[in-house]
Amino acid sequence: MGRTRIVLLLVALVLGFQTLAYAQPAVKTGIEVLRDNGFKGLEGKKVGLLTNPSGVDRNLVSTIDILNEAVDLVAIFAPEHGARGDVYAGDKVSDSRDSRTGLPVYSVYGATRKPTPEMLEGLDIVVYDIQDVGSRSYTFISSLGLMMRACAEQGIEVMVLDRPNPLGGTKVEGAYPVDGFYSFVGEFRIPYVYGLTVGELAQLINEEGLNRGQQGKEAPLKCKLTVIPMEGWTREMLFNDTGLPWVLPSPNIPYPQSAINYPCAGLAGEFSNYLNIGIGYTLPFGTFAAEWIDADKLKDRLDSYGIKGMEFRTIHYKPIAGSSSGKLIHGVQYFITDYDAAYLTLTQFYVMQAVHELYPSVNPFGTGRNEMFDKVTGSDYVRTRFGASYKVRDIIQYWNKDVEDFKTLSAKYYLY
């Protein structure tokens, strides 16, 4: 064999090994661990499954199909957007039959959000496998809590297949909801950003009596819970560190970065006819813009604050959907330059402060979405206090007040 050929062969082998190493995820999700352990815990049981399209293995095979081939899967439960992702954001999900398996699909985002005894009849265990986004107002963890409650009432086991928190396992931000403000976008007494995997969160909900029913009005119930942990995940990992494929859990979270952006902009996005936050464009939760904004002035004002871990650039775009569809709007796109230093949830409040300073006649709290804003922030304090001054400094102490308490509490449930 000639020297050139040997060199080429060695290069090919090195490249091949590099490709192979890249193709193997650093993290093994709960569904893969369950499968590798021979589906231990599901043998001989009638199984239900609460999932959506993000419930897949590393080869993008749906958990629905994996369980249907391996165990006695008899029912599927569909959260917001549907079990196969065929229902758009906010639309109600209807009971149906799964076209691939023929199994009954029961909606928990339609006539009821808590499974009824009839839906659970005959089941021994319900498995949960959905990619979380790490923010309290995303409805999938509420669906998990209501499923746990319903199963506790019927003596049915729950198994959570763990997945990474795309925000990592160290960042905690936001105050607890208060009585009168619990809802489907704020089901539990946890911070807005909670720094737990969904398996860890399920354990905390179960053991700490946070599973109090929708709007927190019922006594807590404890179900028989099993969590199948991941392998290889560590708390400092963001999703891109895992090597896993990202399957969007909902239409406006198309990329892992979208999950990080969601708590940075989603609260401001609750107000109609105020700021476009990239929804209806290619940067969901990644911008703040409007027709009437001078982009350069907004960027300069934000830069003057010296916000840690954040940089801004001007942006001009035409959304393709929503109230600003087809209109040229102007504003800023933000970039997280130091994730550890960045305070995600305060980003939108700094933007709202800057907008108020530049355009004091614009009042987001007069747009008719105050009730929803209060639900997602967990009280009316943030709205009323911030709305009186439009100064971030006036809400920081309140927004931070429960963080250390929760870090101490939640550490008991760390799996990693």
Secondary structure as GFF3:
##gff-version 3
##sequence-region A 1 416
A	DSSP	alpha_helix	3	23	.	.	.	ID=ss1
A	DSSP	alpha_helix	30	36	.	.	.	ID=ss2
A	DSSP	beta_strand	46	51	.	.	.	ID=ss3
A	DSSP	alpha_helix	63	70	.	.	.	ID=ss4
A	DSSP	beta_strand	72	78	.	.	.	ID=ss5
A	DSSP	beta_strand	96	97	.	.	.	ID=ss6
A	DSSP	beta_strand	104	107	.	.	.	ID=ss7
A	DSSP	alpha_helix	117	120	.	.	.	ID=ss8
A	DSSP	beta_strand	125	129	.	.	.	ID=ss9
A	DSSP	alpha_helix	139	154	.	.	.	ID=ss10
A	DSSP	beta_strand	157	161	.	.	.	ID=ss11
A	DSSP	alpha_helix	198	207	.	.	.	ID=ss12
A	DSSP	three_ten_helix	214	216	.	.	.	ID=ss13
A	DSSP	beta_strand	225	228	.	.	.	ID=ss14
A	DSSP	three_ten_helix	239	241	.	.	.	ID=ss15
A	DSSP	alpha_helix	256	265	.	.	.	ID=ss16
A	DSSP	three_ten_helix	268	270	.	.	.	ID=ss17
A	DSSP	beta_strand	287	290	.	.	.	ID=ss18
A	DSSP	alpha_helix	295	305	.	.	.	ID=ss19
A	DSSP	beta_strand	310	317	.	.	.	ID=ss20
A	DSSP	beta_strand	329	336	.	.	.	ID=ss21
A	DSSP	three_ten_helix	344	346	.	.	.	ID=ss22
A	DSSP	alpha_helix	347	358	.	.	.	ID=ss23
A	DSSP	three_ten_helix	364	366	.	.	.	ID=ss24
A	DSSP	alpha_helix	370	377	.	.	.	ID=ss25
A	DSSP	alpha_helix	381	389	.	.	.	ID=ss26
A	DSSP	three_ten_helix	392	394	.	.	.	ID=ss27
A	DSSP	alpha_helix	396	400	.	.	.	ID=ss28
A	DSSP	alpha_helix	403	410	.	.	.	ID=ss29
A	DSSP	three_ten_helix	411	413	.	.	.	ID=ss30
###
